[in-house]
Amino acid sequence: MSIGKPHLSKEQKRLLKIKNEQAKKRVEFHRQEWFRYKKLGDSWRKPRGKHSKQREHLKKKPPMVDAGYRTPKLVRGLHPSGFKEVLVFNEKDLEALDPKLEAARISSKVGDRKREDMLEVADELGVRVLNRGVRNED
């Protein structure tokens, strides 16, 4: 059984194209003053300070997370290929997937031997594996 493309409606295909274009243009959102203090990291936190320039959306400050950056609701959360991502841990999880709509992402906790068996089962079932070439190297 060959692994093809997801079965999407015309509207979903159109919106997925828009979503992927938006993803290319979307800016990186950084935490306020992430560049100043190494301990902060750059993962997003909403600025809540009374006099915060970033909270007030001033031009000279980095952009803030906003609803205007969201993707179309019909395709929100889909992989760029159009499949719905499902995290799998064993062969039983693979058998529960719908190959027309869902794609598997093998957990990083799965070892190499079990991973190879899962890839064989996925090929038999016609399920796409999104992280097929990735190997655990700890």
HELIX and SHEET records of a PDB file:
HELIX    1   1 LYS A   10  LYS A   25  1                                  16    
HELIX    2   2 LYS A   38  LEU A   40  5                                   3    
HELIX    3   3 ALA A   67  TYR A   69  5                                   3    
HELIX    4   4 LYS A   73  VAL A   75  5                                   3    
HELIX    5   5 GLU A   91  GLU A   95  1                                   5    
HELIX    6   6 ASP A  112  LEU A  125  1                                  14    
SHEET    1   A 2 LYS A  84  VAL A  88  0                                        
SHEET    2   A 2 GLU A 102  ILE A 106  1                                        
END                                                                             
